[in-house]
Amino acid sequence: MLAQDPQSAFARYGLAMEYVNGGRLEDAAREFQELVARNPDYAAAYFHAGQTYEKLGRLEEARAMYRRGIEVTSRAGDQHARSELEAALDLLD
């Protein structure tokens, strides 16, 4: 799907999650990064990207991803996603 439509946020998110589930965390991190670069309002990507960075031990990148997600979800008025991101960030701090 992604090869047919590289702009598809859904397909890129799905691929990143498959990489996470398969233990290919570096690949997942790369896909999440590409996803938020192409689709900066795709809120779910920030939480899962942060979780992936945490698993990789890249805590500053996880914090940065959570903070960006908080900004995005605040602008969108998505309180549920925002609270999840804030909780994840609080656990790191």
Backbone as JSON Lines, residues from 0, in Angstrom:
{"i":0,"aa":"M","n":[0.82,-1.2,0.0],"ca":[0.0,0.0,0.0],"c":[0.87,1.27,0.0]}
{"i":1,"aa":"L","n":[1.9,1.24,0.81],"ca":[2.74,2.43,0.93],"c":[3.5,2.71,-0.37]}
{"i":2,"aa":"A","n":[3.9,1.66,-1.06],"ca":[4.6,1.85,-2.33],"c":[3.67,2.52,-3.35]}
{"i":3,"aa":"Q","n":[2.39,2.2,-3.3],"ca":[1.43,2.79,-4.22],"c":[1.1,4.23,-3.86]}
{"i":4,"aa":"D","n":[1.13,4.54,-2.56],"ca":[0.79,5.89,-2.11],"c":[1.69,6.29,-0.94]}
{"i":5,"aa":"P","n":[2.89,6.81,-1.24],"ca":[3.83,7.18,-0.17],"c":[3.3,8.25,0.77]}
{"i":6,"aa":"Q","n":[2.27,8.97,0.37],"ca":[1.68,10.01,1.22],"c":[0.64,9.45,2.2]}
{"i":7,"aa":"S","n":[0.3,8.19,2.08],"ca":[-0.74,7.6,2.92],"c":[-0.28,7.49,4.37]}
{"i":8,"aa":"A","n":[-0.85,8.34,5.22],"ca":[-0.5,8.31,6.64],"c":[-0.93,6.98,7.26]}
{"i":9,"aa":"F","n":[-2.08,6.48,6.88],"ca":[-2.58,5.22,7.41],"c":[-1.63,4.06,7.1]}
{"i":10,"aa":"A","n":[-1.16,4.0,5.85],"ca":[-0.26,2.92,5.45],"c":[1.09,3.04,6.16]}
{"i":11,"aa":"R","n":[1.61,4.24,6.28],"ca":[2.9,4.43,6.94],"c":[2.8,4.1,8.43]}
{"i":12,"aa":"Y","n":[1.7,4.52,9.06],"ca":[1.47,4.2,10.46],"c":[1.39,2.68,10.65]}
{"i":13,"aa":"G","n":[0.64,2.03,9.77],"ca":[0.52,0.58,9.83],"c":[1.86,-0.12,9.69]}
{"i":14,"aa":"L","n":[2.68,0.35,8.77],"ca":[4.0,-0.24,8.58],"c":[4.87,-0.03,9.82]}
{"i":15,"aa":"A","n":[4.84,1.17,10.37],"ca":[5.62,1.45,11.58],"c":[5.19,0.54,12.73]}
{"i":16,"aa":"M","n":[3.89,0.35,12.89],"ca":[3.4,-0.52,13.96],"c":[3.78,-1.98,13.71]}
{"i":17,"aa":"E","n":[3.78,-2.4,12.47],"ca":[4.24,-3.76,12.16],"c":[5.71,-3.92,12.52]}
{"i":18,"aa":"Y","n":[6.51,-2.91,12.24],"ca":[7.91,-2.96,12.63],"c":[8.05,-3.06,14.14]}
{"i":19,"aa":"V","n":[7.26,-2.29,14.88],"ca":[7.3,-2.36,16.35],"c":[6.95,-3.78,16.79]}
{"i":20,"aa":"N","n":[5.86,-4.3,16.27],"ca":[5.4,-5.63,16.67],"c":[6.4,-6.72,16.3]}
{"i":21,"aa":"G","n":[7.18,-6.48,15.26],"ca":[8.2,-7.44,14.84],"c":[9.56,-7.21,15.49]}
{"i":22,"aa":"G","n":[9.63,-6.23,16.39],"ca":[10.9,-5.96,17.07],"c":[11.9,-5.17,16.25]}
{"i":23,"aa":"R","n":[11.47,-4.64,15.13],"ca":[12.37,-3.86,14.27],"c":[12.23,-2.37,14.63]}
{"i":24,"aa":"L","n":[12.72,-2.04,15.81],"ca":[12.48,-0.72,16.38],"c":[13.16,0.42,15.62]}
{"i":25,"aa":"E","n":[14.34,0.2,15.11],"ca":[15.0,1.26,14.31],"c":[14.19,1.57,13.06]}
{"i":26,"aa":"D","n":[13.69,0.52,12.41],"ca":[12.85,0.72,11.22],"c":[11.57,1.45,11.6]}
{"i":27,"aa":"A","n":[10.99,1.06,12.74],"ca":[9.76,1.71,13.19],"c":[10.01,3.19,13.47]}
{"i":28,"aa":"A","n":[11.1,3.49,14.15],"ca":[11.42,4.89,14.47],"c":[11.58,5.71,13.19]}
{"i":29,"aa":"R","n":[12.22,5.12,12.2],"ca":[12.41,5.81,10.92],"c":[11.06,6.08,10.25]}
{"i":30,"aa":"E","n":[10.16,5.11,10.28],"ca":[8.84,5.29,9.67],"c":[8.0,6.31,10.43]}
{"i":31,"aa":"F","n":[8.06,6.28,11.75],"ca":[7.32,7.28,12.53],"c":[7.85,8.68,12.22]}
{"i":32,"aa":"Q","n":[9.15,8.8,12.12],"ca":[9.74,10.11,11.82],"c":[9.27,10.6,10.45]}
{"i":33,"aa":"E","n":[9.26,9.72,9.49],"ca":[8.79,10.07,8.15],"c":[7.3,10.42,8.18]}
{"i":34,"aa":"L","n":[6.54,9.68,8.96],"ca":[5.1,9.92,9.06],"c":[4.82,11.32,9.59]}
{"i":35,"aa":"V","n":[5.47,11.72,10.69],"ca":[5.17,13.04,11.24],"c":[5.77,14.15,10.39]}
{"i":36,"aa":"A","n":[6.8,13.84,9.61],"ca":[7.33,14.85,8.68],"c":[6.34,15.1,7.55]}
{"i":37,"aa":"R","n":[5.72,14.05,7.06],"ca":[4.77,14.17,5.95],"c":[3.36,14.55,6.41]}
{"i":38,"aa":"N","n":[2.99,14.11,7.61],"ca":[1.64,14.32,8.14],"c":[1.74,14.77,9.59]}
{"i":39,"aa":"P","n":[2.14,16.02,9.82],"ca":[2.42,16.48,11.18],"c":[1.2,16.5,12.11]}
{"i":40,"aa":"D","n":[0.0,16.36,11.59],"ca":[-1.19,16.36,12.43],"c":[-1.68,14.95,12.79]}
{"i":41,"aa":"Y","n":[-0.93,13.94,12.43],"ca":[-1.31,12.55,12.71],"c":[-0.96,12.22,14.16]}
{"i":42,"aa":"A","n":[-1.88,12.54,15.05],"ca":[-1.62,12.54,16.5],"c":[-1.15,11.21,17.04]}
{"i":43,"aa":"A","n":[-1.71,10.11,16.61],"ca":[-1.35,8.8,17.17],"c":[0.12,8.47,16.96]}
{"i":44,"aa":"A","n":[0.7,9.02,15.93],"ca":[2.1,8.71,15.63],"c":[3.04,9.2,16.72]}
{"i":45,"aa":"Y","n":[2.71,10.3,17.35],"ca":[3.62,10.87,18.35],"c":[3.74,9.99,19.58]}
{"i":46,"aa":"F","n":[2.63,9.45,20.04],"ca":[2.67,8.57,21.21],"c":[3.49,7.32,20.91]}
{"i":47,"aa":"H","n":[3.17,6.67,19.8],"ca":[3.86,5.42,19.48],"c":[5.31,5.63,19.09]}
{"i":48,"aa":"A","n":[5.6,6.76,18.47],"ca":[7.0,7.08,18.19],"c":[7.77,7.28,19.48]}
{"i":49,"aa":"G","n":[7.16,8.01,20.42],"ca":[7.8,8.2,21.72],"c":[8.05,6.89,22.42]}
{"i":50,"aa":"Q","n":[7.07,6.0,22.4],"ca":[7.24,4.68,23.01],"c":[8.37,3.9,22.35]}
{"i":51,"aa":"T","n":[8.46,4.02,21.03],"ca":[9.53,3.33,20.3],"c":[10.89,3.87,20.7]}
{"i":52,"aa":"Y","n":[11.01,5.19,20.76],"ca":[12.27,5.78,21.18],"c":[12.63,5.37,22.61]}
{"i":53,"aa":"E","n":[11.64,5.27,23.47],"ca":[11.92,4.81,24.83],"c":[12.51,3.41,24.82]}
{"i":54,"aa":"K","n":[11.91,2.51,24.04],"ca":[12.39,1.13,23.95],"c":[13.82,1.08,23.43]}
{"i":55,"aa":"L","n":[14.17,2.04,22.58],"ca":[15.52,2.11,22.03],"c":[16.5,2.79,22.99]}
{"i":56,"aa":"G","n":[15.98,3.32,24.1],"ca":[16.83,4.03,25.05],"c":[17.17,5.44,24.62]}
{"i":57,"aa":"R","n":[16.46,5.95,23.65],"ca":[16.68,7.3,23.12],"c":[15.68,8.25,23.77]}
{"i":58,"aa":"L","n":[15.92,8.53,25.05],"ca":[14.94,9.22,25.87],"c":[14.73,10.67,25.48]}
{"i":59,"aa":"E","n":[15.76,11.37,25.05],"ca":[15.57,12.76,24.63],"c":[14.69,12.84,23.38]}
{"i":60,"aa":"E","n":[14.88,11.89,22.48],"ca":[14.03,11.86,21.29],"c":[12.59,11.51,21.65]}
{"i":61,"aa":"A","n":[12.42,10.64,22.63],"ca":[11.08,10.3,23.1],"c":[10.41,11.54,23.69]}
{"i":62,"aa":"R","n":[11.13,12.27,24.54],"ca":[10.58,13.49,25.12],"c":[10.17,14.49,24.04]}
{"i":63,"aa":"A","n":[11.04,14.66,23.07],"ca":[10.77,15.61,21.99],"c":[9.52,15.19,21.21]}
{"i":64,"aa":"M","n":[9.38,13.91,20.98],"ca":[8.21,13.43,20.23],"c":[6.94,13.63,21.05]}
{"i":65,"aa":"Y","n":[6.99,13.35,22.34],"ca":[5.82,13.58,23.19],"c":[5.46,15.06,23.21]}
{"i":66,"aa":"R","n":[6.45,15.92,23.33],"ca":[6.17,17.37,23.37],"c":[5.54,17.85,22.07]}
{"i":67,"aa":"R","n":[6.07,17.38,20.95],"ca":[5.47,17.76,19.66],"c":[4.04,17.27,19.57]}
{"i":68,"aa":"G","n":[3.79,16.06,20.06],"ca":[2.45,15.5,20.04],"c":[1.49,16.31,20.92]}
{"i":69,"aa":"I","n":[1.99,16.78,22.05],"ca":[1.16,17.61,22.93],"c":[0.77,18.9,22.22]}
{"i":70,"aa":"E","n":[1.7,19.49,21.5],"ca":[1.39,20.71,20.73],"c":[0.32,20.43,19.68]}
{"i":71,"aa":"V","n":[0.49,19.34,18.95],"ca":[-0.44,18.98,17.88],"c":[-1.84,18.71,18.44]}
{"i":72,"aa":"T","n":[-1.9,17.92,19.49],"ca":[-3.21,17.56,20.05],"c":[-3.87,18.75,20.75]}
{"i":73,"aa":"S","n":[-3.07,19.65,21.28],"ca":[-3.63,20.88,21.88],"c":[-4.3,21.72,20.82]}
{"i":74,"aa":"R","n":[-3.61,21.91,19.68],"ca":[-4.19,22.69,18.58],"c":[-5.47,22.05,18.05]}
{"i":75,"aa":"A","n":[-5.47,20.71,18.02],"ca":[-6.62,19.99,17.47],"c":[-7.76,19.83,18.49]}
{"i":76,"aa":"G","n":[-7.48,20.14,19.74],"ca":[-8.5,19.97,20.76],"c":[-8.75,18.52,21.16]}
{"i":77,"aa":"D","n":[-7.76,17.67,20.93],"ca":[-7.88,16.24,21.24],"c":[-7.36,16.0,22.66]}
{"i":78,"aa":"Q","n":[-8.24,16.18,23.63],"ca":[-7.84,16.09,25.04],"c":[-7.4,14.69,25.44]}
{"i":79,"aa":"H","n":[-8.05,13.67,24.9],"ca":[-7.69,12.29,25.25],"c":[-6.25,11.98,24.83]}
{"i":80,"aa":"A","n":[-5.93,12.24,23.58],"ca":[-4.57,11.97,23.1],"c":[-3.57,12.85,23.83]}
{"i":81,"aa":"R","n":[-3.94,14.09,24.07],"ca":[-3.03,15.0,24.79],"c":[-2.72,14.45,26.18]}
{"i":82,"aa":"S","n":[-3.74,13.98,26.9],"ca":[-3.5,13.47,28.25],"c":[-2.62,12.23,28.23]}
{"i":83,"aa":"E","n":[-2.76,11.38,27.22],"ca":[-1.88,10.21,27.11],"c":[-0.43,10.64,26.88]}
{"i":84,"aa":"L","n":[-0.24,11.62,26.02],"ca":[1.1,12.11,25.75],"c":[1.7,12.79,26.99]}
{"i":85,"aa":"E","n":[0.9,13.56,27.7],"ca":[1.39,14.21,28.91],"c":[1.78,13.19,29.97]}
{"i":86,"aa":"A","n":[0.98,12.13,30.09],"ca":[1.29,11.07,31.07],"c":[2.59,10.37,30.7]}
{"i":87,"aa":"A","n":[2.77,10.09,29.43],"ca":[4.01,9.43,28.99],"c":[5.21,10.33,29.25]}
{"i":88,"aa":"L","n":[5.07,11.62,28.98],"ca":[6.16,12.56,29.23],"c":[6.45,12.66,30.72]}
{"i":89,"aa":"D","n":[5.41,12.71,31.54],"ca":[5.6,12.78,32.99],"c":[6.38,11.58,33.52]}
{"i":90,"aa":"L","n":[6.13,10.41,32.96],"ca":[6.84,9.21,33.4],"c":[8.34,9.29,33.09]}
{"i":91,"aa":"L","n":[8.69,10.02,32.06],"ca":[10.11,10.19,31.71],"c":[10.8,11.24,32.55]}
{"i":92,"aa":"D","n":[10.04,12.24,32.97],"ca":[10.64,13.37,33.7],"c":[10.74,13.13,35.18]}
